[in-house]
Amino acid sequence: MDEENVLNIRNLQFCWPSGQRDVLDLEALSVDVGERVFLQGQSGAGKTTLLGLIAGINHSGRGQIEVLGRSMSAMRQRQRDQFRADHIGFIFQLFNLVPYLSVLDNVTLACRFSKSRRQRAEQQSGSLNEEARRLLDHLCLDVSALAHKPAAELSVGQQQRVAAARALIGSPELLIADEPTSALDADAAQVFLDLLMSECEAAGSSVLFVSHDVSLQAHFDRTVQLARINRAAMPVQEGGRL
Amino acid sequence: MNLSLLCSLTLQSMRNRKFAVILTMLSIAMSVFLLLSAEAMRKEARQSFANTISGTDLIVGARSGSVQLLLYSVFRIGNATNNIDWKSYQEITAHPAVEWAIPVSLGDSHKGYRVMGTTRDYFAHYRFGDQRHLDFEQGRAFDGVYEAVIGAEVARSLGYTVGTELTLSHGLQDTHFARHEDKPFRLVGILAPTGTPVDRTIHVSLQGIEALHIDWQSGVRSSNTVDAEEALDLDLQPKQITAFMLGLKSKMAVFRLQRAINEYKKEPLLAILPGIALSELWQLVGGAEKALLVIVFFVLLNSLVGMMSVILTGLNERRREIAILRSLGGRPSQVFVLLTMESFLFAALGCLAGLLFYFVAMVLAQPLLLSFGLYIAPLVLSVTQLWMLAGIILLSLIIGSVPGYRAYRSSLADGMSIKL
């Protein structure tokens, strides 16, 4: 076990229960503490599946995934869920807010599943809502106007900032982003990434950023091509899952 | 992640789908309301049926079936096969165990309502419901030969008041030949509603019945008529009656006297215990009540299935929401609870609203129900009704676990790959 690694994958193979063949077959992938990795891959390269495995939502019997030095496969499903709540922040492509909850409720939702993240958020700003406001403010969202609006009423760009704040609240050790900029135009995507990266730095979170968009890789320490490391990659046909 | 969070998420999600949620809840509330009302009516109808007559120990009539005797003597349905000789009546009522007796003479009618000849003992001893006596709403008991007392429903539907004159008809047909036009009766009293066949009865004295038929032979008027005044001077002592009711001094004597009457030598008689005959009759007519409950139960099932379909329809949209919760560390079991809790809330709030409807309706309908002789305590639930409510909640949890289970399965299978 390497203390320097946030993420360490060895000889991972995965196939969906209904699938005939492996979707993923990785020899090695790792993210160091504080490192920002850009994982680049076309659709069908198995990106989302890989993220599900790292987060412990899906589960593979073969190979080894260690997050923060702990083996995901050694944990029970319940432990994996709790581990994810405590240590991993997630940003999705789109539609990643609960539409009927207010902006503040959406952000603080992440802390409701995790005591440790809640404590860290409270240490940071005194209260959960204060921390949520602080993050939203840093991500250039007009908090005073939007805090109590339902998420469904926000623009896509605003939603993405709220999602980022939710992923960052309570300073999780690892931030995983799955195509978070694909709904934004190129300029907005660059601005969003700048803000996201500076917040990650402030929170001390390592970043695993997944996108097909090569133009974003300048923001990262290192780029990994999923197609190169995934021996089971079958581009085009297998769009994500099913 | 605790229950209160799941609860608040469920509530907010439901608030977000207000319209469908309110409609579904209304339909559940209506079924709950129907079920509770049907049960209350059923119970009260049964109760009031069983209470049609009380305090009477034996009913005696010509030998036939016990249900038939009960039907014509108490419910005024159908006719007697034969009459009882007045002498037999006198002999039996002279028995030392007999406390009181009410003779009943049937056969005439007025505008479809049966006329019953009896004595003033009827108003003193006849009891119904929970040992309630007959009360007068207006006027008094009959005294003279040509005086009548009517039940509440007769008074209401015919609009009669004390002082109204009425012409009785022979038999049940109100045809010209059958009318006893020569001997009109004057209305002297109206009884308070009882919810029993008494409400639909016109009561006159036995002498009145006798006077009506003094110039009749075998169902037709004879040629030498006797007018009303002349009849009063004649002997109006009845020769026959249709049936009679007995109250005994001691309940211990009931079976002994019943056997004695059934074995009466001079004419074939039948004595029945009203309670037993009533329950026999209820077995015949009580089936409808169960059918009603079954129908209402299916109405309820229908709204619960409706609830399930509302939740299932929403489930596809909510997969996103579920995926978000999963990504934040929510467990599949929590997803299950989230969805099942929704059904529970549907049912619980539906039940509450249904209860409210029920209480309001019962308070509002109280006067109407009383006029049918049904008394339903408006703000009280019976044990059966409480079990029904518990059953509805349980059933909703079972039905609601279907969407819960589907969400659970898909949250395991989908992982985070929800892309809408």
Interface residues (C-beta under 8 A of the other chain):
Chain A: P17 T48 T49 L51 G52 A55 I57 N58 Q77 R78 D81 Q82 R84 A85 D86 F90 F92 Q93 L94 F95 N96 L97 V98 P99 Y100 L101 L109 A110 R112 F113 S114 P150 R166 D178 G240 R241
Chain B: M1 L5 L9 Q12 S13 R15 N16 R320 E321 I324 L325 R326 S327 L328 G329 G330 R331 P332 A413 G415 M416 S417 I418 K419 L420
